[in-house]
Structures are given as structure tokens and as C-alpha cells.
Amino acid sequence: MPFLRAVGLVEPEKPNRLTTAGTAYYDATFIRPDAAAANAVLRAALLSLPPVIAVAQLLDGVAGRNRDSVESVLRSQGFGHGLKDRDLGFFLALLNRAGIISYNKTTGAVTVLVHPAREEQPPPSVFISPSTPFGNRVWLRRILEEATGQLMWLDKHFTSAAFEALWEAVDGNRTSRVRILSLYIDELHAGKKVRRDFVNLQTEFAARGVKLEWRVIASTLVRDTHDRWVIGDATARNVPNVNAIMSGQNSELNESSQHAVLAGVFDAYWTDARPIEDVWAGA
């Protein structure tokens, strides 16, 4: 039952009631039956699970992968607790049945058949890994593109290394304002190059019709907040800090269901912060 709830086939608070997806799967399995339709529902349900997304994302397009490769992905991304050989076999067989992977039980060979990076929207969980340094930067750009309208980015240790991703992602047809909120850290923010790059990006964004602002806040005012967020008008994600993404530390960029709360907290912090230009000017 916990598994059926996790994949969205059973109502979370009503274990005896199927969801719309659950009803579709039941009908295609036991009433019509239609194996292709049932597997399509199962595929969509499984692709909402972080362990499945991790395997699909990190092994997509990688040749010569096998059962051990899948186990390595699961353990490296924190899904290995209590994982037994039998559990792994069931997991692989289920993904094979749903058409997410091709799995040969005899040889252990695994090929990913779905392609998260080619979908129009990023998956609910995006995984950053040391083995995908280029992909990590692409995923950051896509997450920034997802935040349309007003883009708000809270990262206490924000660095100018993110300016390139912002330059690539921000389109004046979709985004009108970008607000960055961080601490002020001398070793990260005091250099002339950081100032020059910020002013240049601000100028280019203005030409696109986008207002770019960067404010800094005292650490005492954000002591209770440990997460980093990228928030748009209708989206919110918990993200690692810029350095973790750029250096490829194992981490995730996850959708948050608390959009309104996070946007409200960001706005409250914003009013207590001051423009970084004032700090640079010694004001």
C-alpha cells in the first residue's frame, strides 16, 4: 500500500480509493484488458519517483550499463538504505515492464529507454552528480528557465559563476525581473570582476526588458533558513548552492509544494536586505 500511494495509484488519505491514474491502471489491467495502456499508466506513475528519475537521468545514453550500475546510482543518491539484492531485482523488473529501461536478467545489461533531458519540462527531481559536470550546468539553466514571470533566487553563498546560466536562461518574453538574495562574503563578492560582470549582465538584461537586482542580507536575519530556493511566479524548487552545482556534488534540485510560503519568506527577507551596490560603494 505505501508503494501504491507513493506512485499515485491510491489516494493518500483513503487507502481503499483509487486515484484517476489508479482507476485507469485497474481498468486496463483487469477489465479491458489492455497491457500497453496499463504499462503507459505505470510508466508515468513510476517516473514521479525520485529513485526512478535518478536512474533514468544519470544512466540515459550511457553505454554498457548493467545491474551494478543501477545499484551504484541508487546508493550514490541516497536510496541504498536497506536495499537488498532481491529488492534491486524487483525494481529492475518493474522498470523493464514499464518500458523505462530494457533489462536482461541473464546478463544484467541495462539500457535506459526514456530521456528526461529531452522532455519539455524538467522532472520533479533533478540530480546533480560528479559524473555529469556538463549536464549539471544544463539542468541549472533549465531550472532557471522554468521560473517565469519573476525569478527569485535565495542562495546564502551565491557566486557570480551562476551569471552565465542566468544569461542563457532569462528571456524577456517570459521573465520581467530577476532578484538574487545572498549574504555578503568578501572572498566571493568583493572582487572587481564580480562587480563588472554584474553590471554588464544588468545592462544586457535591461536591453531584454528584464530588471536584475542583487541584495545582500545579514546572516543573523536568515539564521533559521538553511535551504536555497529558485522561485518563479508559479514554480518553486529547493536547490543546492551554486558551488555545489558547479562542482558536481551529489545533490538534488527538487520541486516544492510550498510556493506561496517560500515566495512570502523571500519577500520578507528582501525588505530587510540592501542592494549589493551599496556595499560596494561603502554606503
N, C-alpha and C positions, 0 to 999 in steps of 0.2 A: 504493500500500500504506500509506504513512503516513496518508493520509486515511481509509482503511478502518479502521485501528487507532484513529484519533482519534475516530471516531463509534461505536466499539464493535462493529463488524461482524466484525472479525478479532481473534483472540487476540493480545495484545501480544507475548508471547514465542514464539508459534507461528504464524508468518505463513501457514502452509498449513491452519490450522484455523479454522473459523468459530465465532463465539460463538453463543449461543442466538438472539440477535437476528439475527445474520448468516444462520443457518440458516433462520429464518422468512422473511427477505427473499429468500433464494435460492429457497426453495420457492414463494413467492408470485409470483416473477418468472419462473422457468424451468420449474417442474414443474406447478403447477395450471393455468394462471396466474391470479392474482387481483390486478389492478392496485390496487384500493382497499386490500387488505391490505398489499401491498408498500409503498405510499405511507404507510400508517399506521406501519409499522416505520421507514421512512426519516424521517418527521416526528419520531418520538420520538428517533431517533439524532441528528438534526441539532440538536434542542433541548437537547442536552447540551453543545453547543459555545459557548463564550463569545461569539464574533462574532455568531452567530445569536441568542443571548439578548439581546445588546446592541441589535440591530436591532428585535427583537420588543418589547423593553421600552420603548425610547426613542421608537419611532415608533407604538406602539399607540394607536389612537384619534386620531391626528394627521391632519387632512385635508390634501389637496393635496400629499402627499409623492411624490417621484419618485426616479429612479435616483441623482441627485446627492445627495439627502437620505441615502440609504443609504451612499453613499461618505463623506459628512461624518461620519456616526455611526461608521463603521469607523475613520476616521482619528483622530477625537477620542478614541476609546477605545484607541488604540494598536495597531490592527490594519491600519494602512495601509502598513507597511513592505513594499516590493516589490509593492504592489498595482497591477496593470495593468488597463486598460480591459477586456481580454478576460477576466481573472480575475473582475472585477466582474460581467460579463455571465453567466458560468458560475454564479457564486454566486446571482445573482438567479433564473436559470432553475431552479436546483436547489431553491431555497426555494419557487418558484412550483409546481413539480411536487409538492413535499411538502405543499402546502396551508398553508404558513406565511405566505406573502404571496400577493397577487394582483399579477402584474407584466405590464404591457402593453409589449412590446418596441418597438412602433411609437411610442408617446407617451412611454414611460419612466415612466408612472404606477405608483405602488406603494401598496398598501393592506395593512396587517398584518391577518392573519386569526386569529391566536392571541392570547391575552390572559394573559400571565404574572401580572399583578397580581391576576387573579381566581381563580387556582389556589389550592387549599387550602394547599399548601406553597410557600414561596419557591423560585425556581430556584437551581441551584448557584452561579451568579454573579449578583449584583445590582449594577446600575450606577448610580452617583451622577453627576448632571450638573447644570451651571448652569441648564439649560433646564427642569429638573423640581424646583424648590425644595420644593413641597408633597409630591410623590411621594417625594423623598429622605427626608423625615421619616416618611412612612408605611412605607417599606421598613425604616427603622431599627426602628420599632415591631414590624414583623412578624418581623424577625430576633431581636429580644429575646423575642418570644412563642415562637419556635421553641426557645429554650433552656429546656427544662422541668427540673423537679427542683430542682437548684441552679444558679443563674445566676452565672457568674464573668466579670467584665469587667476586662480589663487595658488601660488606656489611660494612658500616662505623663502626658498633658496633659488628663485628664478634666475636664470642666466641668459645672457644675450645669445647663447648658442641656439636658442629657440626662435630667433628672429627670422632665420631662413625658412623654417617651417611655416611661420606666420605669413611671410611674404608670399609663399607658394599657395597657402590655403585661403587667404582672405580675398573675397571678391565683392566689390561694391554693389553688385546686383543682389547679393544675399546677406551681406553684413554691413551695418552702418556705423558700428562703434566697437572698439576693442579696448577692454580695460584690464590691465595687469596689476596685480596686487602682491607685494612681497615684503620681506624685511629689507633693510639696507645693510649690506655687508661689504665692507671696504674692499676685500680681496676679489669680490665678484663684480662690484658695481662702480668702483672709483676711477677706473682707467679711462683714458681719453678715447680709446677705440669704442668702448661701450657707449659713451656719450654720442660719439659721431654716428655710430650705427643706428642708435635710437632716433636721432634727429633725422637721419636720411630715410629711415623706414617711416617715420611720422610724415615726412614730406611726400613720399610716394603714396602712402595711404590717403593722404588728403587729396591727391590728384584722382584717386579712385572714389572719392566721396566718403571715405571712412575716417573717423576720428580715432586716433590712437593715444591712449593715456597710460601712464605708469605711475602708480602711487606706492609709497612705502609706509609701513606701519611699525610701531614699537612692538617688540617681541612680547612685552607684558600684556598687550591688548589681545593677542591671539594665542596666549599660552594654552588655552583649552582646546585649540584646534590643531590636530595633527595631520589630517588628510589634505590632499591637494585636489582642486576641482577645476574642470573646464565646463562652463555653463553657457548654454545658448538660450534663446527665447523659449524653446520647448524641449531642450535636452540637458542632461547633466551627467557627468562622469567623474568617478574617483580615479585619479591618475597618480603615478609616481612623480617624483621631482624630475626636472629637465635632465639633470645629470644622470639619473638612473636610466632614463630612456636612451640618452645618447651613448652611454657606456654599455648598454645592453644587460643590465642587471635583471635577473629573473623577477618579473613583476607583471601587473595587470592594469589595464585601463577598462574599468567596469562601469556599465550603466548604473545610475542611481535612480531610485523611485522617489527621491525626496527633492525634486527640482525646486519647488516653491520654497521649501525650507532653506536650501542651500543658497538660492538667489537672495533671500531675505538676509541671511547671515552675511553674505558678501557685501550687500549694500550697507549694512550697519558698519562693517569694518571700513568700507570705503569712506564713509563720512569722518572716520577717526584717523584716516591716513592723509599724507600730504604728497604733492607732486614730487617726483624724484628730481626734477629740475631745480626745485627749491633747495634740496640738499646739495646738489652740485654747485649751486650758486652761493652756498654758505648761509642761506636765509633761515 
